[in-house]
């Protein structure tokens, strides 16, 4: 398998029920259902297979015209998208060493280069899981608990993920928390993951962990159980995902400004 262009599956968990944005996968952006836009991004990235893991026939119907996209009907009671994809891996019999990219169903503008990058990160590392990050250049972003930060080792493995600002620039922040000191690697986590299919199955069977529950960050379960996560910088920005009506309005504006 070539490191430059590994073969990879993109799996998209798409749940019909959403408290903040009902029927989210079917909400239209520029007249196209969100889930269709996400699947199109995956195809543009060069995935060998694109699979949408759905829990409702209405989502499957919206994808009916996308002939290169496979539908996997899953249970409605999954606690997370990872659990939904693990069921998909079992149903479709993915080989343990298959690279599976988990692309969230609310990322209609995920850059194709970023999708490829997370697959390449996993292909080039013996960690069972990989993800992406981008530099933080604004102090407000660093101190925002809705922004997930991470620190990593010199060889690109995750040390920790947190909603708290980190690393803590002790001397600089003692006098000023409105500007970021230069030379400190502040990183924002981008919530796209690649796993080997065998690890995806194992991961969803691991017990939840104290730090995972404290921070409400599912990826901490991986670190707490002693597994490595490879982290690479994204080659292109990821526009924000869509969770609310306001996000949907911004997405329409973004689409018009980039068309």
C-alpha positions as CSV (number, residue, x, y, z in Angstrom):
1,X,0.0,0.0,0.0
2,X,1.5,3.4,-1.0
3,X,2.0,5.9,1.8
4,X,1.2,8.7,-0.5
5,X,-2.3,7.4,-1.4
6,X,-3.4,4.6,1.0
7,X,-6.6,2.7,0.3
8,X,-9.2,3.8,2.8
9,X,-12.9,3.6,3.6
10,X,-14.8,6.7,4.6
11,X,-17.6,5.8,7.0
12,X,-20.1,8.5,7.9
13,X,-22.4,8.1,11.0
14,X,-25.7,9.8,10.3
15,X,-28.3,9.8,13.0
16,X,-31.8,11.2,12.3
17,X,-32.5,12.4,15.8
18,X,-30.8,15.6,17.0
19,X,-32.0,17.7,19.9
20,X,-30.5,21.0,18.6
21,X,-31.2,20.4,14.9
22,X,-34.0,17.9,14.2
23,X,-33.5,15.7,11.1
24,X,-30.0,17.1,10.8
25,X,-28.7,14.8,8.0
26,X,-31.7,15.9,5.8
27,X,-31.4,19.6,6.3
28,X,-30.5,21.3,3.0
29,X,-27.6,23.5,2.2
30,X,-27.8,25.1,-1.2
31,X,-30.7,22.8,-1.9
32,X,-28.7,19.6,-1.2
33,X,-29.2,17.4,2.0
34,X,-26.3,17.8,4.4
35,X,-25.6,14.0,4.4
36,X,-25.3,14.0,0.6
37,X,-22.8,16.9,0.7
38,X,-20.7,15.0,3.3
39,X,-20.7,11.8,1.1
40,X,-19.7,13.8,-1.9
41,X,-16.7,15.2,0.0
42,X,-15.7,11.7,0.9
43,X,-15.8,10.7,-2.8
44,X,-13.8,13.7,-3.8
45,X,-11.1,12.6,-1.3
46,X,-10.6,9.4,-3.2
47,X,-12.0,6.9,-0.7
48,X,-12.1,3.3,-2.0
49,X,-15.5,3.0,-0.4
50,X,-17.9,5.5,1.1
51,X,-20.4,4.0,3.6
52,X,-23.1,6.0,5.4
53,X,-24.2,4.3,8.6
54,X,-27.8,5.4,9.1
55,X,-30.5,4.7,11.6
56,X,-33.6,5.8,9.6
57,X,-34.9,5.0,6.2
58,X,-35.5,8.7,5.4
59,X,-31.7,9.2,5.3
60,X,-31.2,6.2,3.1
61,X,-33.8,7.6,0.7
62,X,-32.0,10.9,0.5
63,X,-28.9,9.1,-0.6
64,X,-30.6,6.8,-3.1
65,X,-29.3,8.8,-6.1
66,X,-25.7,8.6,-4.9
67,X,-24.8,5.3,-6.6
68,X,-21.2,5.2,-5.4
69,X,-22.3,5.5,-1.8
70,X,-23.2,2.4,0.2
71,X,-25.9,2.5,2.9
72,X,-25.5,0.5,6.2
73,X,-28.7,0.4,8.3
74,X,-27.7,0.4,12.0
75,X,-29.5,0.3,15.4
76,X,-31.0,3.5,16.7
77,X,-29.7,3.1,20.3
78,X,-25.9,3.6,19.7
79,X,-24.3,6.0,22.2
80,X,-21.8,7.4,19.7
81,X,-20.9,7.6,16.1
82,X,-18.0,5.2,16.7
83,X,-20.4,2.6,18.1
84,X,-22.5,3.0,14.9
85,X,-19.4,2.5,12.7
86,X,-18.3,-0.6,14.7
87,X,-21.7,-2.2,13.9
88,X,-21.0,-1.3,10.3
89,X,-17.6,-2.9,10.4
90,X,-19.2,-6.1,11.6
91,X,-22.1,-6.1,9.1
92,X,-19.8,-5.4,6.1
93,X,-16.9,-7.6,7.3
94,X,-14.1,-5.1,7.0
95,X,-10.7,-6.7,7.3
96,X,-8.9,-5.8,10.6
97,X,-6.2,-3.8,8.9
98,X,-8.6,-1.7,6.7
99,X,-8.2,2.0,7.3
100,X,-11.5,3.5,8.2
101,X,-12.0,7.3,8.3
102,X,-14.8,8.5,10.6
103,X,-16.2,11.6,8.9
104,X,-18.9,13.2,10.9
105,X,-22.2,13.6,9.2
106,X,-22.4,17.3,10.0
107,X,-19.1,18.2,8.2
108,X,-20.4,19.1,4.7
109,X,-17.4,21.2,3.8
110,X,-14.6,18.9,5.1
111,X,-11.7,19.4,2.8
112,X,-10.8,16.4,0.6
113,X,-7.1,17.0,1.4
114,X,-7.9,16.8,5.2
115,X,-9.8,13.5,4.7
116,X,-6.8,12.1,2.8
117,X,-4.4,13.4,5.4
118,X,-5.9,11.6,8.4
119,X,-5.8,8.3,6.4
120,X,-2.2,9.0,5.5
121,X,-1.4,9.7,9.1
122,X,-2.6,6.3,10.1
123,X,-0.9,4.5,7.2
124,X,2.4,6.1,8.1
125,X,2.2,5.2,11.8
126,X,1.8,2.0,13.8
127,X,-0.7,3.6,16.2
128,X,-4.2,2.1,15.9
129,X,-5.8,5.5,15.5
130,X,-5.1,8.9,14.0
131,X,-6.6,12.4,14.0
132,X,-5.8,16.0,12.9
133,X,-5.0,19.3,14.6
134,X,-4.5,22.9,13.6
135,X,-2.5,25.7,15.3
136,X,-4.4,28.1,17.6
137,X,-3.4,31.7,17.0
138,X,-6.0,33.5,19.1
139,X,-6.2,33.6,22.9
140,X,-10.0,33.6,23.0
141,X,-10.0,30.3,21.2
142,X,-7.4,28.8,23.6
143,X,-9.6,29.7,26.6
144,X,-12.9,28.6,25.1
145,X,-14.0,25.3,26.7
146,X,-15.9,24.4,23.5
147,X,-12.6,24.3,21.6
148,X,-10.7,21.0,22.3
149,X,-7.0,21.5,22.7
150,X,-4.3,18.8,22.5
151,X,-0.6,18.4,23.2
152,X,1.6,15.8,21.4
153,X,5.0,14.2,21.6
154,X,7.9,15.1,19.4
155,X,7.1,12.1,17.2
156,X,3.5,13.2,16.7
157,X,1.6,11.1,19.2
158,X,-1.2,12.6,21.4
159,X,-0.3,13.2,25.0
160,X,-3.6,14.6,26.1
161,X,-6.8,16.3,24.9
162,X,-8.6,18.9,27.0
163,X,-11.2,21.6,27.1
164,X,-8.9,23.6,29.3
165,X,-6.1,25.8,27.8
166,X,-2.9,23.9,27.3
167,X,0.0,23.9,27.4
168,X,-0.1,26.4,30.2
169,X,2.3,29.2,29.5
170,X,3.1,29.9,33.1
171,X,5.2,33.1,32.9
172,X,3.3,34.7,30.0
173,X,-0.2,34.0,31.4
174,X,0.8,35.3,34.8
175,X,0.8,38.8,33.4
176,X,-1.4,38.6,30.2
177,X,-4.1,36.2,29.1
178,X,-5.2,38.2,26.1
179,X,-2.3,37.3,23.8
180,X,-0.5,34.1,23.0
181,X,3.2,33.8,23.6
182,X,5.2,33.0,20.5
183,X,7.0,29.7,20.2
184,X,4.4,27.6,22.1
185,X,2.7,24.9,20.2
186,X,-1.0,25.6,20.9
187,X,-3.1,23.1,18.9
188,X,-6.8,22.8,18.3
189,X,-8.2,19.3,17.8
190,X,-10.2,18.6,14.6
191,X,-12.7,15.9,15.2
192,X,-11.9,13.6,12.3
193,X,-10.5,10.1,13.0
194,X,-9.0,7.2,11.2
195,X,-8.8,3.7,12.8
196,X,-7.9,0.3,11.7
197,X,-11.1,-1.6,11.5
198,X,-9.9,-4.2,14.1
199,X,-9.2,-1.5,16.6
200,X,-12.5,0.3,15.9
201,X,-14.3,-2.9,17.0
202,X,-12.1,-3.2,20.1
203,X,-12.3,0.5,21.0
204,X,-16.1,0.5,21.3
205,X,-15.9,-2.4,23.7
206,X,-13.5,-0.7,26.1
207,X,-15.0,0.5,29.3
208,X,-15.6,4.3,29.6
209,X,-12.9,6.0,31.6
210,X,-12.7,8.7,34.3
211,X,-11.0,11.3,32.2
212,X,-13.3,10.7,29.3
213,X,-16.3,11.3,31.5
214,X,-14.8,14.3,33.2
215,X,-13.8,16.1,30.0
216,X,-16.7,14.6,28.0
217,X,-14.1,13.7,25.3
218,X,-14.5,10.2,23.9
219,X,-10.9,10.0,22.5
220,X,-9.5,10.1,26.1
221,X,-10.8,6.5,26.5
222,X,-8.1,5.5,23.9
223,X,-5.3,7.1,25.8
224,X,-6.5,6.0,29.3
225,X,-6.5,2.4,28.1
226,X,-2.9,2.8,26.9
227,X,-3.3,3.0,23.1
228,X,-1.6,5.6,20.9
229,X,-3.2,8.2,18.7
230,X,-1.1,9.7,15.8
231,X,-1.7,13.4,15.3
232,X,-0.9,15.4,12.2
233,X,-1.5,19.0,11.2
234,X,-4.3,19.4,8.7
235,X,-3.2,20.6,5.2
236,X,-6.4,22.7,4.8
237,X,-8.8,24.4,7.3
238,X,-11.9,22.5,8.3
239,X,-14.9,24.9,8.4
240,X,-17.0,24.4,11.6
241,X,-19.5,21.6,11.7
242,X,-23.2,22.2,11.8
243,X,-25.2,21.8,15.1
244,X,-27.7,24.6,15.2
245,X,-30.0,26.7,13.0
246,X,-27.5,29.5,13.2
247,X,-24.8,27.1,11.9
248,X,-27.0,26.2,9.0
249,X,-27.4,29.9,8.1
250,X,-23.7,30.4,8.2
251,X,-23.2,27.3,6.1
252,X,-25.4,28.8,3.4
253,X,-23.4,32.0,3.5
254,X,-20.1,30.0,3.3
255,X,-21.4,28.0,0.3
256,X,-22.4,31.2,-1.6
257,X,-19.0,32.8,-0.8
258,X,-17.1,29.8,-2.1
259,X,-19.2,29.0,-5.2
